[in-house]
Amino acid sequence: MPTYKILLSAPYMLPFVEHFRPVFAHYDCELIIPEVNERLEAPEILRYAGQFDGTVCGDDRYTPEVIQQCAPRLKVISKWGTGIDSINQQAAAESGVKVCRTTNAFTVPVSDSVMAYMLAFARRQPWMDREVKSGRWEKLPGRALSECVLGVIGVGNIGREVLRKGRAFGMTLLGNDIVSIPREVTTTHQVEMVSLEELMKRADFISVNCDLNPTSFHIINSDTLALVKPGAILINTARGPLVEEPALVQALQSGRLGGAALDVFEHEPLPEDSPLRGMDNVMLAPHNSNSSPTAWEHVHWNTILNLLDGLEIPHPDFEEIRQKYSR
C-alpha cells in the first residue's frame, strides 16, 4: 500500500497527471484527483479533510478552517506556481504545515504578455484586423512604444523584466514599490522610482506586477484611477484583487481610462454578466499569461520536489527520475 496520499488539484498539472503518476508512485505516493473548475473552494477541500498527507494545488482556498481540519495529517502544501495569497500562511505555520512554491517561475512568459498587450494597444493591430475583416478600410492612429511612458507597479522579478523589455523599445520608465529597489536595477534600465500617485498621473501604460497582500489589495481603485491621464491603458497580469473591478468599469465607461488588458480577475472564471466582456477597449484572457511549455515543465518538477521535501521523503535519485520522465 502507498505510504502517502496526495491531493493533486493544480489545474495546469491535471492534464499531465498520467505522465507524472509513475513518478508519484515511485516515491510511494498515491494521488487523489478531485474535479477542479479553476480552483478548489474551501468546502470542496474539506470533503477530503484528514485523507491526504500533502497537496499539489493551484489557487485553492486554504483558509484557517481548512488547514486546521486537514491537519495534523496534512504536512505540506506544495503550490504549483508562485503566488500563495490563497493560502493562510499564519494558520499553516500554527498547524505545522509547510507551504512551498516556485519563485521566479513565469518571469519570461508574463513579461512577454505585458509587452504583447502594450504593442496591441499602441499599434492598434486587433482593432484594425477587426475593421478590415468587417469590410471597412479605416486606418486607426497608432503610436510607437518609444513615444510612451511605462509605469510598473511592483518592481520584483516580473516587474524588472517588463521594465527591461520596455527599455529595449525606448520607453520612458517609471517604477513604484513599497520596498527599496537596488540602484543597479534602476540605473541599468534607467528607471525613475516615483510615488504611486505620480506614476498613475504620468504613465501611458500602467502594468500591475506586485504581489497580492494587505498593502496591495485594491491598489487600483477609484482614487488612483482618478489620477490617470486620459487614454492611459491598465494592464493586470498579476492578481485580480489588486484591481477594484467596479471602479475599473466606471473609469472605462466614463472614458477616463483608455483601455485595459486583464489576465486576472477578482472572481474567476470571469462572471458571464461582467460588463468587461462587452467593452471594445478591453482585452481579456483566462488567467493564462504564464503559458510556456518550458516554464510549466520546470514548475511541474519543482512542485513535486517541494512536495517530497515537505514530506521528508528521501529522493537521491530525483534527477535520474526527472530525466527519465521529462518530455
FIDRENGU-49093 format. One record per atom (N, C-alpha, C): x, y negated, z negated. Coordinates in steps of 0.02 Angstrom, whole numbers, plus 32768, in hexadecimal, padded with zeros to 4 digits. Layout:
N
XYZ
...
END
This chain:
327
802A803C8000
800080008000
802C7FC18000
80197F8E8028
803F7F4F8027
80417F317FE1
80797F127FD1
80827EF57F8F
80607EB17F8A
805E7E8B7FC1
80467E467FBE
800B7E3D7FEF
7FDB7E157FDA
7FA37E018004
7FAC7DB88016
7FA67DA88057
7FB17D658070
7F737D4C8094
7F597D13807F
7F227CF280A1
7F3F7CC780D8
7F357CDB8117
7F517CB6814F
7F197C8F8171
7F1A7C4D816A
7EE47C238184
7EFD7BE981AE
7F3D7BE881BF
7F597BB081E6
7F417BB5822E
7F1A7B838246
7EFC7B888288
7F2E7B9182C1
7F697B7282BA
7F9B7B7782EF
7FBD7BBB82F0
7FB97BE082BA
7FD97C2182B7
7FA97C5A82C5
7F697C4F82BA
7F377C8482C3
7F377CA38309
7F407C7A833F
7F407C9A8381
7F797CCB838C
7FAD7CC68363
7FE87CF1836B
7FEE7D248332
7FB77D2F830F
7FBB7D5882D2
7FD17D9F82E1
7FBC7DBB8319
7FD07E008329
801A7E058338
80367DD08353
807E7DCF835F
80A57DD0831E
808C7DAB82EC
80B07DA682AD
809B7DDA8279
80657DFE8286
804F7E2F8254
80867E628243
80AD7E7D8273
80E37EAB8261
81197E8A8235
81227E49823C
81537E268213
813B7E2581CB
80FC7E1481C0
80E17E14817D
80E37E5B815F
80D27E8C8189
80D27ED28171
81187EE8815D
81497ED08182
818F7EE28172
81A17ECD812C
81847E948117
81937E7B80D3
815C7E8D80A2
81377EC280B2
81067EDF8083
80CC7EAF8075
80B87E8A80A8
80817E5A80A1
80477E6E80CE
800C7E7180B1
7FCF7E7F80D6
7FA87E3E80DE
7F8F7E32811B
7F6E7DF3812A
7F237DF7811D
7F097DC18101
7EC17DB580FE
7EB37D7D812F
7E8A7D8A8161
7E7D7D5A8197
7E357D408192
7E2B7D048179
7DE77CE88175
7DD37CC881B7
7D947CB981BF
7D7D7C9281F8
7D8A7C4981E8
7DAC7C278215
7DC17BE28208
7DA87BB48240
7D877B7F822C
7D747B49825A
7D997B0A8246
7DD37B018262
7E007AC98254
7E247AD08211
7E007ADF81DB
7E1F7AE78199
7DEE7B0C816D
7E067B268134
7DDB7B438102
7DCA7B0E80CE
7D8A7B0480C2
7D757AD8808C
7D797AFE804B
7D767ADA8013
7D7F7AF97FD2
7D517B347FC6
7D0F7B307FD3
7CE47B6B7FC7
7CF87BA87FEF
7D137B9C802B
7D287BD58055
7D657BF78038
7D947BD0801D
7DCF7BEE7FFD
7DBA7C147FBE
7D8B7BF97F99
7D777C187F5A
7D597C5E7F64
7D417C6C7FA0
7D287CB07FAD
7D607CE47FA5
7D9D7CCE7FAD
7DD67CFD7FAA
7DFE7CF47F69
7DE57CCD7F3A
7E097CC07EFC
7E1A7D017ED9
7E597D077EC5
7E717D427EA1
7E837D7C7ECE
7E7D7D727F11
7E897DA97F3F
7ECC7DA47F64
7EEE7D6B7F5E
7F2B7D637F85
7F647D457F5A
7FA17D5A7F6C
7FDD7D457F49
7FFC7D067F66
7FF27CFD7FA6
800D7CC37FC9
7FE17CB28004
7FEA7C76801E
7FC37C618058
7FEF7C3D8089
7FE07C4880C9
7FFA7C1F8100
7FBF7BF88119
7FBF7BB7810B
7F837B8F8117
7F907B538143
7F597B37815B
7F5C7AF7817E
7F497AC1814E
7F187A988160
7F037A618135
7ECA7A778107
7ECE7AB480ED
7E9B7ACF80C1
7E977AA68080
7E5B7AA38064
7E4F7A788029
7E607A9D7FE8
7EA07A9B7FD5
7EB57AB97F96
7EAD7A857F5E
7E6F7A817F46
7E5D7A537F11
7E747A707ECE
7E727A497E98
7E837A647E56
7E5A7AA27E45
7E187AA17E53
7DEE7ADA7E43
7E047B187E6A
7E147B0F7EAA
7E297B477ED4
7E6A7B657EB8
7E9A7B3A7EAA
7EDB7B527E92
7ED37B757E4F
7EAC7B597E23
7EA37B777DE1
7E827BBC7DE5
7E527BC37E14
7E2F7C037E19
7E587C377E41
7E847C207E6B
7EAD7C4F7E92
7EEB7C657E6A
7F017C3B7E3C
7F387C4E7E0F
7F1A7C787DD6
7F427CA27DB6
7F8B7CA77DBC
7FA37CD57DF5
7F757CF77E17
7F8E7D247E4C
7FB07CFC7E83
7F947CC37E96
7FB17C9A7ECA
7FF47C7D7EB3
80287C8C7ED9
806C7C767EC6
80877C3F7EF4
80707C3F7F33
808D7C0F7F62
805A7BFB7F97
80597BBA7FA5
80337B9F7FDE
80677B898011
806B7BAE8048
809B7B9E807D
80757B7A80B4
807D7B3980B6
80587B0F80E6
80787B14812B
804F7B23815D
80667B2181A3
80687AD781B8
80A47ABC81BE
80AA7A7681D1
80CA7A4D8199
80BF7A0C819D
80E179DD8171
80B479C1813A
807979A8814D
804E7985811D
802F79B380E9
803479A080AA
801879C88074
7FE679A0804A
7FC8796C8069
7F9A79428045
7F5979658033
7F49799D8054
7F0C79C28044
7F1679F38009
7F5379F67FEF
7F647A227FB7
7F6F79F77F79
7F4B7A057F44
7F5679E07F06
7F9679F97EE5
7FCA79D27EED
800C79E87ED7
801379E97E8B
7FF079BC7E69
7FF279BD7E20
7FD379FD7E05
7F9A7A107E20
7F797A4D7E0A
7FA47A8A7E19
7FC57A897E53
7FF17AC07E66
802B7AC67E34
80497A8E7E24
80817A8E7DF4
806B7AA87DB0
80317A917D9A
80187AA67D59
80077AF07D56
7FF57B0C7D90
7FE37B547D93
801D7B807DA8
80577B617DB3
80927B887DC8
80907BA07E0F
806A7B7D7E39
80657B8F7E80
80967B657EA9
80C27B857ECD
80F27B627EF7
80D07B487F36
80E17B0C7F4B
80C67AEF7F89
81017AE37FB8
80FE7B017FF3
81357AFC8024
811B7ADF8065
81467AC1808B
81357AA580CC
81737AA380F8
816A7A8F8137
81A27A868165
81A87A3C8174
81DA7A1C8158
81E379D58164
820179C981A9
81F3798D81C3
820E79788204
81FE79AB823B
81C279C68237
81B179FD8266
819D79E582AB
817A79AD82AF
815B799982EF
817079548306
81AC793F82F2
81C378FB8303
81C278EF834E
81DB791E8375
81E0791483BE
819C791383DF
8171794683D7
8131794383FB
8103790B83E4
810278FB83A3
80D678C5838C
80EE788283A7
812F787683A4
8148783683BF
813D7832840A
8142786A842D
8132786B8474
80E97857847F
80BD78708454
80757860845A
806978158451
808B77F88420
808477B08415
809977898454
80D1779C8471
80E9777B84AD
80B8778484E7
809C77C084EC
806B77CD8522
802F77A0851B
8017779784DD
7FDE776B84D2
7FEF772384E4
802A770C84D0
803D76C784E0
804276BD852B
806176EC854E
806776E78596
802376E785B8
7FF67712859F
7FB3771685BD
7F8F76D385B7
7F9276B5857C
7F6F76758573
7F93763C8597
7FD5763C8596
7FFA760585B6
7FF376078602
7FF77643861E
7FF6764A8667
7FB076578682
7F7F76648656
7F38766D8668
7F2C76A98695
7F5776DB8692
7F52771486BF
7F10773B86BA
7EFA774E867D
7EBB7774867A
7E7F774E8696
7E7F770C868C
7E4676E486A2
7E4776D986ED
7E8276CF870A
7E8676C88753
7E7577098775
7E8B77418759
7E7977828774
7E2E778B8776
7E0D7778873F
7DC5777E873A
7DA27752876E
7DBC77158777
7D9E76E687A7
7DA2770187EE
7DDD77188802
7DE677308847
7DBC776E8854
7DB9779C8824
7D9177D8882C
7D4677C9882D
7D33778E8812
7CED777A8813
7CDC77538852
7D0D774B887F
7D01772988BE
7D0F76DF88BD
7D2C76C78887
7D3B767F8882
7D877674888A
7D99764288B0
7DDF763188BC
7DEE75F08897
7E0075F78857
7E0B75BD882D
7E4E75C2880B
7E77758F8815
7EB9758D87F6
7EB3757087B0
7EBB759A877E
7EB675838739
7EF975678722
7EFA752D8702
7F3A750F86EE
7F5B753786B6
7F9B754586C1
7FC37568868E
7FFC753D8677
80267559864D
806075358635
809875678628
80D5754F8627
810E75798618
8116757E85CC
812C75B885B5
813775BF856D
816C758E8553
819A757B857E
81CD754B8569
81B17506855B
817374FB856F
815074BC8561
812974BF8520
812C74F984FD
8100750584C4
8127750B8482
810374FD844C
811E75058409
8100754583EB
812B757083D2
811675AF83B3
811F75A98368
80EA75B58343
80EF75B682FA
80E275FC82E0
8110761682B9
810B765A829E
810176578252
80CA7673823C
80BB767681F4
80D176BB81DB
810676BC81B3
812276FB819B
8160770D81C3
819A76F881AB
81D9770281D0
81FD773F81B5
81DA777981B8
81F977B881A6
821477D981E5
8217781B81E5
8235783E821F
8210782E8260
81CE7834825F
81A87828829D
81A977DE82AE
819E77B3827C
819E776C8289
81E0775482A7
8217776F828E
8259775B82A9
8261777282F1
824777AD8301
824C77C58346
8220779D8375
81E67788835D
81BB775C8385
81E0771A8393
820076FF8360
822676C1836A
826076CB8399
828377038393
82BB771183C0
82A477138408
826C77358414
8253773A8459
823776F78471
821876D28443
820176908456
823A76628469
827176688446
82AC76408456
82C67651849C
82C3769184AF
82DA76A584F1
82B076848528
827276738518
824676508548
824D76058543
827975ED8517
828475A68512
8251758184E8
822C75A484BE
81F875848495
8217755D845B
81F5752A8445
820675088407
81EA753283CE
8213753F839B
820175718369
81F875538324
81BF75658304
81B1755282BF
81A575928297
81BB75928259
81B075CC822E
819575B681EB
816F75E381CB
815675D78188
815676178161
816E76138123
816F764E80F7
8171763680AF
815976628082
815A7650803A
819D7661801B
81C87685803F
820A76958026
823E76718050
827876698033
82AE76478057
82C97673808F
82D1765680C9
82EA767A8104
8334766A810D
835E769D8116
83A67692811D
83B676608154
83E776368147
83FA76028177
840F762081BA
842F765B81B8
8445767881F8
840A76888225
83D076978208
839576A58230
837C76668251
83767631822B
835C75F28246
838C75D18277
83CC75D58269
83FD75B58296
840675DE82D6
8407762082D1
8411764A830C
83DA763F8340
839B763B8328
836376348356
834975EC835A
836B75BE8337
835775778337
830E75708320
8300758A82E5
82BE758882C7
82BB75518293
828975288296
827D74F58264
824B75108231
825F751881F3
8232753081BF
820A74F581A5
81C774FC81A6
819B74C58194
816474DE8166
813E74B1814A
810474C38122
80CE74E2814F
80A075078130
806975248157
804174ED8178
803574B78155
800D74808171
802E746381AF
8070745881AC
8092743B81E6
8093746C8221
809C74AC8211
809B74DE8247
805874DE826A
802274DD8244
7FDF74DE8262
7FD374A0828D
7FEE7468827A
7FE4742A829F
800C742982E1
8048744782E1
8075743E8319
80757477834B
806274B38338
806B74ED8363
803674F2839A
804D750483D5
801E7516840B
8007755E8404
8035758983ED
802575CF83DF
803675DC8396
800675F78371
800F7607832A
800C76538323
804476728313
804876BA830C
804B76CD82C3
801A76F482AC
801777098266
803B774C8260
8071774C823B
809B77888234
80AE779781EC
8087778081BC
8098778A8176
807577C8815A
808D77DF8121
806C781680FD
802A77FD80E1
7FFD782C80D4
7FBF781C80B0
7FCA78268066
7FC377F08040
7FCA77F27FF7
7FA077BA7FDB
7F9C77B37F99
7F71777F7F7D
7F8277387F94
7FC1772C7FA6
7FD376E87FBC
7FC276DB8004
7FB77710802C
7FAA77078073
7F6277178088
7F3A7730805B
7EF47740806B
7ED177008084
7EB3770580C0
7E9176CC80DF
7EBE768F80E4
7EFD769B80F4
7F2C766280FE
7F1576378138
7EF376578168
7ED37632819E
7E8A762A818B
7E7575EC817B
7E3275E08163
7E19759E817F
7DE075878168
7DC3754A8183
7DF1750E8178
7E14750C8140
7E4174D48132
7E7D74D38160
7E9D750D8167
7ED9750F8192
7EC6750881DC
7E8D752481F0
7E78751E8235
7E6574D78247
7E5074B08216
7E3E746A8223
7E7B74418236
7EB7745C8229
7EF474368236
7F0F7440827D
7EF8747482A1
7F18748582E0
7F0D74508315
7F3D744C8343
7F357420837C
7F01743F83AB
7ED9741783CD
7EA8743283FC
7ECA745E8431
7EAE7498843D
7EC974C5846F
7EFA74F88455
7F0B74F58415
7F3A752683F8
7F1D756C83FA
7F4A759D83FE
7F3675E38402
7F4E760783C4
7F22762E83A4
7F3376558369
7F3C769E837D
7F7376BD8366
7F8177038374
7F8A77288332
7F62775C8327
7F69778482EA
7F7477CD82FC
7FB177E582F2
7FC2782C82FB
7FD8784B82BA
7FC8782A8282
7FE178418241
7FAA7866821B
7F80784281F6
7F49785F81CF
7F0B783481D6
7ED1785481DE
7E93782F81E9
7E8277FD81B3
7E86780F8172
7E7277E0813E
7E9F77A38136
7ED4779E815D
7EFB7760815D
7ED27727817A
7EA0773881A2
7E77770681C4
7E2F770981AA
7E1576D18196
7DCE76CD8181
7DA576C981C1
7D87770181D5
7D6877058217
7D2F76D38223
7D0276C681F4
7CCE76938201
7CEC764F8211
7D22763D81EF
7D4375FD81FC
7D6375FE8241
7D7F76378254
7D9D763D8297
7D67763682CC
7D2F765882C4
7CF9765582F4
7CE2760C82FC
7CDA75E982C4
7CC375A482C7
7CF5757882ED
7D36758282E0
7D6A755B8301
7D6B7568834C
7D5E75A6835F
7D5B75B783A7
7D1D759A83C7
7CE475A183A6
7CA5758883C3
7CA4753D83C9
7CC5751A839A
7CC674D1839D
7CF874B683D0
7D2574E283E8
7D5874CD8417
7D9674B283F5
7D9674B183B2
7DD1749A838E
7E0D74C7839D
7E017507839F
7E34753883B0
7E2B754D83F8
7E62754E841E
7E5C755D8465
7E5075A68475
7E6475D28448
7E5B76198454
7E7B7642841D
7E7176828421
7E8E76AF83EE
7E9B76F3840E
7ECF771383F6
7EE077588408
7EE3777F83C8
7EB877B283C2
7EB077D58382
7EB67820838D
7EE6783D836A
7EEF7886836A
7ED378A5832B
7EC6787C82F9
7EAF789482B7
7E767868829F
7E4C78858274
7E0E7863825F
7E0078718216
7DD5784781F9
7DC3785281B2
7D9F789481A9
7D7678A681DA
7D5278E681D8
7D60790C8218
7D7B79488212
7D8E7970824C
7D6B79B48249
7D5079CA8283
7D4E79A882C4
7D26796682C0
7D35793882EE
7D1278F982F0
7CC8790482FA
7C9D78E982CE
7C5578F382D4
7C3A78E08319
7C0A79068331
7BEE78F98373
7BCE78B58379
7BB678998342
7B9578578344
7BC5781E8337
7C06782B8336
7C3677F5832B
7C3477C38364
7C2E77828355
7C2F774F838A
7C6F775083B2
7CA5776A8396
7CE5776C83B9
7CE0779583F9
7CB477C783FA
7CAF77F28435
7C9677CD8473
7C7277978468
7C55777584A2
7C79773584B6
7CB37729849B
7CD776EB84A9
7D0A76F484E1
7D0576CA8514
7D3176D0854D
7D7976BC853D
7D8276938509
7DC5767B84F8
7DE576A584C0
7DCD76E184B7
7DE8770E8484
7DFD775084A4
7E3977668494
7E5177A884AA
7E5077D6846E
7E3378118476
7E2A7840843F
7E4D7882844E
7E6578A28418
7E8478E4841E
7E73790C83DF
7E72794F83E4
7E5C797983AC
7E95798D837C
7EB7795B835F
7EED7968832E
7F207998834E
7F3C79828385
7F6879AF83AC
7FA7798C83C4
7FBA795483A6
7FF6793283BD
8036795883AC
8030798C8384
806B79B58373
807879EC83A6
805179ED83DB
80557A24840B
809A7A2A842A
80BA7A63841F
80FD7A708439
810E7AB8842B
81167AE3845D
81287B298450
81667B328425
81987B088432
81D67B0E840B
81CB7AFC83C3
81A87AC483B7
819B7AAF8372
816E7AE1834E
813B7AF98370
810D7B298351
81337B69833C
815D7B828369
81817BC08359
81AE7BB6831D
81CF7B7D8319
81F97B6E82DF
81CF7B6D829F
81947B4E82A2
816A7B498266
814E7B8D8253
813B7BB68285
81237BFA8275
81567C1E8248
81947C1F825F
81C67C45823B
81DA7C2581F9
81DD7BE381F7
81F07BC281B9
81B97BCA8184
817A7BCC819B
81427BD5816D
81457C1C814E
81557C4D8177
815D7C91815D
81977C94812B
81CE7C73813D
82087C738110
81F77C5280CE
81D27C1A80D0
81BD7BF98092
81917C268068
81667C4D8089
813A7C7C8065
81647CB18041
81947CCD8064
81BE7D018046
81E67CE5800C
82007CA98014
82257C897FDD
81F77C7D7FA1
81BA7C657FAF
818C7C577F79
81767C947F53
81727CCE7F76
81607D0C7F56
819D7D327F3C
81D77D157F47
82167D337F32
821F7D7A7F50
820E7D7F7F90
82177DBE7FB4
825C7DBD7FD5
82877DEC7FC7
82C97DEE7FE6
82C37DF18033
82EC7DCB8055
82E87DCB809E
832D7DC180BD
835E7DEC80AC
83A17DE580C8
83A37DF08114
836F7E12812E
836D7E218176
83407DF0819C
83307DB78180
82FE7D8B819F
83147D7481E4
83527D6181ED
83697D49822F
83657D818262
83747DBD824E
836E7DF7827B
83257E02828F
82F87DFD825F
82B17E05826E
82987DCD829B
82AF7D91828D
82997D5882B7
82B07D6282FF
82EE7D788309
83067D83834D
82DF7DBA8370
82CC7DED834A
82A77E248367
82627E0F837F
82417DE48358
81FC7DD28367
81F27D8D8385
82287D67838D
82217D2683AE
820F7D2F83F7
81E37D03840D
81CC7D098452
81F47CDF8482
END
